[in-house]
Amino acid sequence: MTNQLTLTNLNAYGRLMRIDKPVGIYLLLWPTLWALIVAAKGIPAWPVVAIFVAGVVVMRSAGCIINDYADRKVDGAVKRTSGRPLVSGEVSETEALQLFGLHIVIAFMLVLMLNWQTIAMSVVALLLAASYPFMKRYTHLPQVMLGAAFGWSIPMAFTAVTGSVPVWGWLLFFANLCWTVAYDTMYAMVDRDDDIKVGIKSTAVLFGRFDKAMIVLLQLITLALLAMAGWMIDASWPYYAALGVTVLLFAHSYLRIRARERQACFKAFLESHYVGMVITVGLLAHYLLT
């Protein structure tokens, strides 16, 4: 096997980057758009939107690559991940690190087009993205680290548009963090039995029989934080209507996971991005229609 990136292995690279599974992009993109919309009080400048959308795609792929690298020794023992390219040998460890490095260079080139405050904050984004996959060896709260990594685009978006992060920007960040822990716990419930066998830690393992109750609690906190942010920006009825739809989506996710069946939990995770989409629509409607 070659230890250098080659064009002949594009299919395996694409699967390592999860190009065939865009849900992760949506989950990262929607909260980024929340921040851009609120910071700009409507439609943000298109060049800034383009930079952040490209950054979302690049950093999500980078996160997937480093996650698979971190899990390369245990993924073979987990049913859902046993066919990943690093496990099957289609991609070498060196190739994976080279591909990760390429993504980081591209992401840095993108952020260089923004102001110095956002460039400085991008260092934190890199540290969070690179360290998250290794946290599942040491703590049962890797989902919290993932939430911080997924949500760091929110303060970055505010600094890119306004040069600072207001209180309501941090409320959106923590709302997204709680929402991320909730839906990634659903994801972790899919692999919980296998994770316990191989020693992988997660909130699904930590919460145990209280997993569903904790997910509901996190969803309620998410709603409360989003409502508080809405109050601080003087949001109008479309935004609160979106929060009402979010309540229904959260209730639907509970019905999905109530039996803890693997495929149903995975389905609930896949559907989670609709929450982000609904909030995005509500924010746009608030600024454009009222």
Secondary structure, DSSP 4 states (H G I P E B T S, - for coil): --SS--GGGHHHHHHHTTTT-THHHHHHHHHHHHHHHHHHTSSPPHHHHHHHHHHHHHHHHHHHHHHHHHTTTTGGGSGGGTT-HHHHTSS-HHHHHHHHHHHHHHHHHHHTTS-HHHHHHHHHHHHHHHHHHHHTTT-S-HHHHHHHHHHTHHHHHHHHHHSS--HHHHHHHHHHHHHHHHHHHHHHHHHHHHHHHHT---HHHHHGGGHHHHHHHHHHHHHHHHHHHHHHTT--HHHHHHHHHHHHHHHHHHHHHTT--HHHHHHHHHHTHHHHHHHHHHHHHHHHH-
